[in-house]
Amino acid sequence: MFVVVTLVSSLVHIYSIGYMSHDPHKPRFMSYLSLFTFAMLTLVSSDNFLQLFFGWEGVGVCSYFLIGFWFKKDSANSAAIKAFLVNRVGDFGFALGIFLIFYIFGTVNYNDVFDQVPFYLKDKINFLGINFGAIDAICFLLFIGAMGKSAQFMLHTWLPDAMEGPTPVSALIHAATMVTAGVFLVVRCSPIYEYSPLILNFITVIGMITALFAASVAITQNDIKKIIAYSTCSQLGYMFFAAGVGAYNIAMFHLFTHAFFKALLFLGSGSVIHSFQNEQNIKLMGGVWKRLPLTYFLMLIGTLALTGFPFLSGFYSKDAIIEFAFLHNSTIGYMAATIGVFTALLTAVYSWRLIFKTFHGDYNNKNIQIEKIHESPYVMTLPLIILSIGAIFAGYLSKDLFMNFDTFWKESIFLQNPLSKDHPPGWFIILTPTLVTLSIPFSYLIFVKNKNFGSYLVETNKPLYLFLKNKWYFDEFYDYTIIKPLKKIGIYLWQGVDGLIIDKFGPDGISKLIKLFSLKATRFQSGFIYQYAFIMLLGFSIILTILIIK
């Protein structure tokens, strides 16, 4: 994790020198990036849940700062608030999980907690009259936190909107480091999760739904950064269902390789956006591969690695996840493997759609002359070159390390049942690479050569297309079921309770009373001496009367 965080962070800092060169607030941007790196290193270096939570909240607040960096844009402010609020839901669950750990074990230190877990397997927690297994409850609450931070199904809606931040932010936070914190948490807590098969199955289901959902939505998107954001969401789903079937080391392997090729794709898209003067719609690009040869070549490497093209980094880690899901020899394992293969095909299609729409075909931008499209400066392309080396070789060079429990992982990952050492059938091993390879000519055919066929597919499947285009209507669903009712309740409490009761009889009422008395009192200040003399005489008479009566 230190290698991933520090390496990607360093490259993003360098890249930002070029990307943010014209921004008047570059010092603020750089300070946020550095603060984020500090928080992420705090998170991964912790030996207890309290420090983990400190880093967890630190990366969350830095994410808020960086997504809303261009705060004069309403969309950036809305996206930052949305990210913050959705993460609050996950973080609330995470905090409850930590409270429960302390309540049951009396400590928040990892080792002390992990050592005690086997002795509390039969303990129950009563909530609303229902008994839950204490370990199941802890695992569930911790995973709610992971779902929020890693943008899993149901708590994923903030991630695509987070693309409102500058592109280096997307590469650092929303591809390589912060969003992987949830995966890191589940793997780090393997000594707890191994005693909760129920929650491991739940993690597998959420992971495979997320992988399929995000990949299906990415096919219909036109914003270059949102396509890659949904891709990140999908790949995180892979990591989670790998952890769910017990392949924690493979989840970390994919986390490691994914950091390189996804950061490469995000920074490469930033290079394209930079050349197109902040245009992000791939429909308004096309035909520029000769104008941006280096960016094109490097994004090609990133795309091949992401799709799992044979012998690049993504091939080793993604195929290992699918194979271990298959070898789990359970219904849920076979389901995860099937969805993994299908999602790999969808990933290949939307990834090549992005490449072909951006760099091939006709040039479609009427606002910018193609002659003005130029390659990014070296300060931006150098980090891309370094990341491309990782995208090519990281998988091959580290596969033995990540898959070897005895020499590398030792006690850091706990497994009750060792992973299967069998090999899947030969047809299954070659299935995914074959589909991924065949998707290249297929994508070229429908997105470049014969665009009418692509349009025909859209027209004949209009309801499905609109369903995917509108992101399964999640935003609309949340708006209708949560946001609008809460807004109505808020308005009623503000106007009905706050205005008519609290304000009326509280500060507003007191101030009106004081104003009334002061207006009456000012009538005594007339400026006529005979009136003042009369009041003085009246007052003297009253005092004298009281003294005589006494």
C-alpha positions in Angstrom: 0.0 0.0 0.0 2.9 2.3 0.7 4.3 1.7 -2.7 1.0 2.4 -4.4 0.2 5.5 -2.4 3.6 7.2 -2.5 4.4 6.3 -6.1 1.1 7.4 -7.6 0.9 10.4 -5.4 4.4 11.5 -6.5 3.5 11.1 -10.1 0.2 13.0 -9.7 2.1 15.9 -8.0 4.5 16.1 -10.9 1.7 15.8 -13.5 -0.3 18.6 -11.6 2.6 21.1 -12.2 1.7 21.0 -15.9 -2.1 20.4 -15.7 -2.7 23.2 -13.1 -0.1 25.6 -14.5 -2.8 28.2 -15.5 -4.8 27.8 -12.3 -4.4 30.8 -10.0 -4.9 28.6 -6.9 -2.2 26.0 -7.6 -0.6 26.3 -4.1 -4.0 25.4 -2.5 -4.4 22.5 -4.8 -0.9 21.1 -4.0 -1.5 21.5 -0.3 -4.7 19.5 -0.5 -2.9 16.8 -2.5 -0.2 16.6 0.1 -2.7 16.5 3.0 -4.5 13.7 1.3 -1.3 11.7 0.9 -0.6 12.2 4.6 -4.1 11.0 5.5 -3.9 8.0 3.3 -0.5 7.0 4.7 -2.0 7.4 8.2 -4.8 5.1 7.2 -2.6 2.3 5.9 0.1 2.5 8.5 -2.3 2.2 11.5 -2.1 -0.7 13.9 -5.5 0.1 15.5 -9.0 1.0 14.4 -8.9 4.5 16.0 -5.9 5.7 13.9 -7.5 3.9 10.9 -10.6 6.0 11.4 -8.6 9.2 11.7 -7.0 8.5 8.3 -10.3 7.4 6.9 -12.0 10.7 7.8 -8.9 12.6 6.6 -9.1 11.2 3.1 -12.8 11.9 3.1 -12.4 15.6 4.0 -9.6 15.9 1.4 -11.8 14.3 -1.2 -14.4 17.0 -0.4 -11.8 19.8 -0.7 -10.5 18.5 -4.0 -13.8 17.6 -5.7 -15.1 21.1 -4.9 -11.7 22.7 -5.7 -13.3 24.9 -8.4 -15.9 26.1 -5.9 -17.3 28.8 -8.2 -18.9 26.0 -10.3 -22.3 25.0 -8.8 -21.8 21.5 -10.2 -18.5 21.1 -8.4 -20.0 22.3 -5.1 -22.9 19.9 -5.5 -20.6 17.0 -6.3 -18.4 17.7 -3.3 -21.4 17.8 -0.9 -22.9 14.7 -2.5 -19.6 12.8 -2.0 -19.4 14.0 1.6 -22.9 13.1 2.5 -22.9 9.6 0.9 -19.6 8.9 2.6 -21.2 10.0 5.9 -23.7 7.1 5.6 -20.8 4.6 5.2 -18.7 6.2 7.9 -21.6 6.1 10.3 -21.7 2.4 9.9 -17.9 2.2 10.2 -17.9 4.2 13.4 -20.6 1.9 14.9 -18.5 -1.1 14.0 -15.5 0.4 15.9 -17.7 1.2 18.9 -19.0 -2.4 18.8 -15.4 -3.7 18.6 -14.5 -1.7 21.7 -17.7 -2.7 23.5 -17.0 -6.4 23.0 -13.2 -6.7 23.0 -12.3 -3.8 25.2 -9.6 -2.7 22.8 -9.2 -1.3 19.3 -5.7 -2.6 18.6 -5.7 -5.0 15.6 -3.7 -7.8 17.1 -5.6 -7.8 20.4 -8.9 -7.9 18.6 -7.9 -10.5 16.1 -6.6 -12.8 18.9 -9.9 -12.6 20.8 -12.3 -13.2 17.9 -12.5 -17.0 18.2 -13.7 -16.7 21.8 -16.7 -14.5 20.9 -18.2 -16.5 18.1 -21.3 -17.4 20.0 -21.9 -13.9 21.5 -25.1 -12.1 20.4 -26.0 -8.4 20.1 -29.7 -7.5 20.7 -30.9 -4.7 18.5 -34.6 -3.8 18.3 -35.5 -7.1 19.9 -33.5 -9.1 17.3 -30.4 -11.1 18.2 -27.5 -10.8 15.8 -24.1 -12.6 16.0 -21.6 -10.2 17.4 -18.9 -11.0 14.8 -21.5 -10.9 12.0 -22.6 -7.4 13.2 -19.0 -6.1 13.4 -18.2 -7.4 9.9 -21.4 -6.0 8.5 -20.8 -2.5 10.0 -17.2 -2.4 8.9 -18.3 -3.4 5.4 -20.9 -0.6 5.3 -17.9 1.8 5.8 -16.0 0.0 3.0 -19.1 0.3 0.7 -19.2 4.1 1.1 -15.5 4.7 0.6 -15.1 2.3 -2.2 -18.3 3.3 -4.0 -20.0 0.0 -4.0 -23.6 -0.7 -5.2 -26.2 1.5 -3.4 -23.5 3.9 -2.0 -21.8 4.4 -5.4 -23.7 7.5 -6.6 -21.0 10.0 -5.5 -18.1 8.6 -7.6 -19.2 9.6 -11.1 -20.2 13.1 -9.9 -16.7 13.4 -8.3 -15.3 13.8 -11.8 -16.1 17.5 -11.3 -12.7 17.9 -9.6 -9.5 18.4 -11.6 -8.3 15.3 -13.4 -5.2 14.7 -11.2 -7.7 14.3 -8.3 -9.5 11.6 -10.2 -6.3 9.7 -10.8 -5.1 9.9 -7.2 -8.2 9.7 -5.1 -10.8 8.0 -7.4 -8.7 5.4 -9.0 -5.5 4.5 -7.1 -5.7 5.2 -3.4 -8.8 6.4 -1.5 -11.4 4.2 -3.2 -9.3 1.2 -2.5 -9.3 1.9 1.3 -12.5 -0.2 1.6 -10.8 -3.2 0.0 -7.7 -2.7 2.2 -10.0 -2.6 5.3 -11.7 -6.0 4.4 -8.4 -7.6 3.7 -6.7 -6.2 6.8 -9.6 -7.5 8.9 -9.5 -11.0 7.3 -9.0 -12.6 10.9 -12.5 -11.2 11.7 -14.2 -11.8 8.3 -13.1 -15.4 8.1 -15.4 -16.2 11.0 -18.4 -14.7 9.3 -19.3 -16.7 6.2 -22.7 -14.9 6.0 -21.0 -11.5 5.5 -18.4 -12.9 3.1 -21.2 -14.1 0.9 -22.9 -10.7 1.2 -19.6 -9.0 0.2 -19.4 -11.4 -2.8 -22.9 -10.5 -3.9 -22.4 -6.7 -3.5 -19.0 -7.0 -5.4 -20.4 -8.8 -8.4 -23.5 -6.6 -8.6 -21.2 -3.5 -8.6 -18.9 -5.0 -11.2 -21.8 -5.7 -13.6 -23.8 -2.5 -12.8 -20.9 -0.1 -13.3 -19.7 -1.9 -16.5 -23.2 -1.8 -18.0 -23.6 1.9 -17.3 -20.1 2.8 -18.7 -21.1 1.6 -22.1 -23.6 4.4 -22.6 -21.7 7.3 -21.1 -20.1 10.0 -23.2 -18.0 11.9 -20.6 -14.4 10.5 -20.9 -13.8 10.8 -17.1 -17.2 9.3 -16.1 -16.5 6.2 -18.3 -13.2 5.7 -16.5 -14.9 6.4 -13.1 -17.5 3.7 -13.7 -14.7 1.4 -14.8 -13.0 2.1 -11.4 -16.3 1.2 -9.7 -16.5 -2.0 -11.6 -12.9 -3.0 -10.9 -13.5 -2.4 -7.2 -16.4 -4.8 -7.4 -13.9 -7.4 -8.7 -11.7 -6.8 -5.7 -14.6 -7.2 -3.3 -15.9 -10.4 -4.7 -12.3 -11.8 -4.6 -12.2 -11.0 -0.9 -15.7 -12.5 -0.5 -14.5 -15.9 -1.9 -11.5 -15.8 0.4 -8.9 -14.8 -2.2 -7.7 -11.7 -0.1 -4.2 -11.8 -1.6 -5.7 -11.7 -5.1 -7.9 -8.7 -4.2 -4.7 -6.9 -3.1 -2.9 -8.1 -6.3 -5.6 -6.5 -8.4 -5.6 -3.4 -6.2 -1.9 -3.1 -6.9 -2.0 -3.6 -10.7 -5.2 -1.5 -11.0 -3.5 1.5 -9.5 -1.0 1.7 -12.3 -3.3 1.3 -15.4 -6.2 3.2 -13.9 -4.1 6.2 -12.9 -2.5 6.0 -16.4 -6.0 6.1 -18.0 -7.2 9.0 -15.8 -4.0 11.1 -16.4 -4.1 10.2 -20.1 -7.7 11.4 -20.3 -6.5 14.6 -18.5 -3.9 15.0 -21.3 -6.7 14.7 -23.9 -9.0 17.1 -22.0 -6.0 19.5 -21.7 -5.5 19.4 -25.5 -9.2 19.9 -26.2 -9.4 22.9 -23.9 -11.4 21.2 -21.2 -13.8 19.4 -23.5 -14.8 16.0 -22.0 -17.4 14.7 -24.4 -16.0 11.9 -26.5 -18.6 12.6 -29.2 -16.9 15.9 -29.8 -13.5 14.3 -30.3 -12.2 11.7 -32.8 -9.5 11.4 -35.4 -6.7 12.9 -33.3 -4.4 9.9 -32.8 -1.8 11.5 -35.1 -2.0 14.8 -33.2 -1.5 13.1 -29.8 0.7 10.1 -30.6 2.3 9.7 -27.2 -1.0 10.1 -25.3 -2.7 7.7 -27.7 0.0 5.1 -27.3 0.1 5.3 -23.5 -3.7 5.2 -23.2 -3.7 2.2 -25.5 -1.4 0.4 -23.0 -3.7 1.4 -20.1 -6.7 0.1 -22.0 -5.1 -3.2 -22.9 -4.1 -3.7 -19.2 -7.6 -2.8 -18.0 -9.3 -5.2 -20.3 -7.0 -8.0 -19.3 -5.2 -8.4 -22.6 -2.8 -11.4 -22.3 0.5 -10.8 -20.5 -0.2 -7.2 -19.3 -0.7 -6.5 -15.6 -4.6 -6.6 -15.6 -4.5 -10.0 -17.3 -2.7 -11.7 -14.3 -4.8 -10.1 -11.5 -8.2 -10.0 -13.1 -8.1 -13.6 -14.5 -6.8 -14.8 -11.1 -9.9 -13.3 -9.4 -12.2 -15.0 -11.9 -10.3 -18.3 -11.6 -10.4 -18.3 -7.8 -14.1 -17.5 -7.8 -14.6 -20.6 -10.0 -12.4 -22.7 -7.8 -14.4 -21.7 -4.7 -16.7 -24.7 -5.7 -19.9 -23.1 -4.5 -23.0 -21.6 -6.1 -22.0 -18.1 -5.2 -18.5 -18.7 -6.5 -19.7 -20.0 -9.9 -22.1 -17.0 -10.1 -19.2 -14.6 -9.3 -17.0 -16.3 -12.0 -19.8 -16.1 -14.6 -20.5 -12.4 -13.9 -16.7 -11.8 -13.8 -16.3 -13.2 -17.3 -19.4 -11.2 -18.7 -18.2 -8.0 -17.0 -14.7 -8.5 -18.5 -16.4 -8.5 -21.9 -18.4 -5.4 -21.2 -15.2 -3.7 -19.8 -13.4 -4.5 -23.1 -16.3 -3.1 -25.2 -16.6 0.3 -23.3 -12.8 0.7 -23.0 -12.4 0.3 -26.8 -15.4 2.5 -27.4 -13.6 5.2 -25.4 -10.3 4.8 -27.4 -12.0 4.6 -30.8 -14.4 7.5 -30.2 -11.6 9.7 -28.8 -8.7 9.0 -31.2 -10.2 7.3 -34.4 -12.9 8.1 -36.9 -13.8 11.6 -38.0 -12.8 14.7 -36.1 -16.1 16.0 -34.6 -15.2 19.2 -32.7 -16.5 22.4 -34.5 -15.2 24.8 -31.8 -11.5 23.8 -32.0 -9.5 23.5 -35.2 -7.7 20.1 -35.4 -4.4 22.0 -36.1 -4.7 23.4 -32.5 -4.7 20.0 -30.9 -1.2 19.3 -29.6 0.6 16.9 -27.3 0.9 17.8 -23.6 4.1 19.1 -22.1 6.8 16.6 -20.8 5.9 17.4 -17.2 2.6 15.7 -17.9 3.7 12.9 -20.2 6.6 11.7 -18.1 4.3 10.4 -15.2 2.3 8.7 -17.9 5.3 6.9 -19.2 6.3 5.7 -15.7 2.8 4.5 -15.1 2.7 2.7 -18.4 5.8 0.6 -17.4 3.8 -0.4 -14.3 0.7 -1.2 -16.4 2.8 -3.5 -18.6 5.1 -5.3 -16.0 3.5 -4.9 -12.5 1.4 -8.1 -13.0 4.1 -10.3 -14.3 6.8 -9.2 -11.9 4.7 -9.4 -8.7 2.4 -12.4 -9.4 4.6 -14.9 -7.5 4.9 -12.5 -4.6 1.2 -11.8 -4.2 0.2 -15.5 -4.6 2.7 -16.8 -2.2 1.3 -17.0 1.4 4.3 -18.6 3.1 7.1 -16.1 2.1 5.2 -12.8 1.6 1.8 -12.6 3.4 2.7 -14.9 6.4 0.5 -13.8 9.3 -0.9 -10.6 7.7 -3.8 -12.5 6.0 -5.7 -15.1 7.9 -7.4 -18.0 6.2 -9.4 -20.7 7.9 -9.4 -22.9 4.7 -6.4 -22.6 2.4 -7.1 -21.5 -1.1 -7.5 -24.2 -3.7 -4.3 -25.1 -5.5 -6.1 -26.8 -8.4 -6.2 -25.4 -11.9 -9.5 -24.5 -13.6 -10.3 -26.4 -16.8 -8.4 -25.3 -19.9 -11.4 -23.9 -21.7 -12.2 -21.7 -18.7 -8.6 -20.3 -18.5 -8.7 -19.2 -22.2 -12.3 -18.0 -22.2 -11.8 -14.5 -20.8 -8.6 -13.6 -22.9 -10.4 -14.9 -26.0 -13.5 -12.7 -25.4 -11.3 -9.7 -24.6 -9.3 -10.1 -27.7 -12.3 -10.6 -30.0 -13.9 -7.5 -28.5 -11.3 -5.3 -30.2 -12.4 -5.9 -33.9 -16.0 -6.0 -32.7 -15.7 -2.6 -31.1 -13.9 -1.2 -34.1 -16.7 -2.4 -36.4 -19.6 -0.9 -34.4 -17.9 2.3 -33.2 -15.8 3.3 -36.2 -16.4 1.2 -39.3 -20.1 0.8 -39.3 -21.7 3.4 -36.9 -25.1 2.7 -38.3 -25.0 -0.7 -36.6 -24.3 0.9 -33.3 -27.2 3.3 -33.8 -29.4 0.4 -34.8 -28.6 -1.4 -31.6 -29.6 1.7 -29.6 -32.9 2.2 -31.5 -34.0 -1.4 -31.2 -33.2 -1.5 -27.5 -34.3 2.0 -26.5 -35.7 1.2 -23.0 -32.6 -0.7 -22.1 -30.4 2.1 -23.5 -32.2 4.7 -21.5 -32.1 2.6 -18.4 -28.3 2.3 -18.6 -27.9 5.9 -19.8 -29.7 7.1 -16.7 -27.5 4.9 -14.4 -30.3 2.5 -13.5 -32.2 5.6 -12.3 -30.5 5.5 -8.9 -30.2 9.2 -8.6 -33.9 9.7 -9.4 -34.8 6.9 -7.0 -32.9 8.5 -4.1 -34.2 11.9 -5.0 -37.8 10.6 -4.9 -37.6 8.4 -1.8 -35.1 10.3 0.4 -34.2 13.8 -0.7 -37.6 15.2 -1.5 -39.4 13.8 1.6 -36.5 15.0 3.8 -36.6 18.4 2.1 -40.4 18.7 2.8 -39.9 17.7 6.4 -37.1 20.3 6.7 -39.2 23.1 5.2 -42.1 22.2 7.6 -39.8 22.2 10.6 -38.2 25.5 9.5 -41.4 27.4 8.8 -43.9 25.6 11.1 -41.8 24.8 14.2 -38.8 27.1 14.0 -40.7 30.2 12.6 -44.1 30.0 14.3 -43.0 28.6 17.7 -39.3 28.9 18.6 -38.6 32.2 16.8 -42.0 33.7 17.6 -41.8 33.1 21.4 -38.0 33.1 21.6 -35.6 35.7 20.0 -38.2 37.4 17.8 -40.8 37.7 20.6 -38.3 39.0 23.1 -36.9 41.5 20.6 -40.4 42.7 19.7 -41.2 43.2 23.4 -38.0 45.2 24.0 -38.7 47.3 21.0 -42.3 48.0 22.2 -41.0 49.1 25.6 -38.3 51.2 24.1 -40.8 53.0 21.8 -43.0 53.8 24.8 -40.0 55.0 26.8 -38.8 57.3 24.0 -42.0 59.4 24.5 -40.6 60.7 27.8 -37.6 62.1 25.8 -39.6 65.1 24.4 -36.9 67.9 24.9 -39.3 70.2 26.9 -37.8 71.4 30.3 -41.3 71.8 31.9 -42.1 68.2 31.1 -38.8 66.9 32.6 -39.5 69.2 35.7 -43.0 67.8 36.0 -41.7 64.1 35.8 -39.0 64.9 38.4 -41.6 66.5 40.7 -43.9 63.5 40.2 -41.1 61.1 41.0 -40.1 63.1 44.1 -43.7 63.1 45.3 -44.0 59.3 44.9 -40.7 58.8 46.9 -41.8 61.2 49.6 -45.2 59.4 49.9 -43.5 56.0 50.3 -41.1 57.4 53.0 -44.0 58.9 55.0 -46.1 55.7 54.7 -43.2 53.7 56.1 
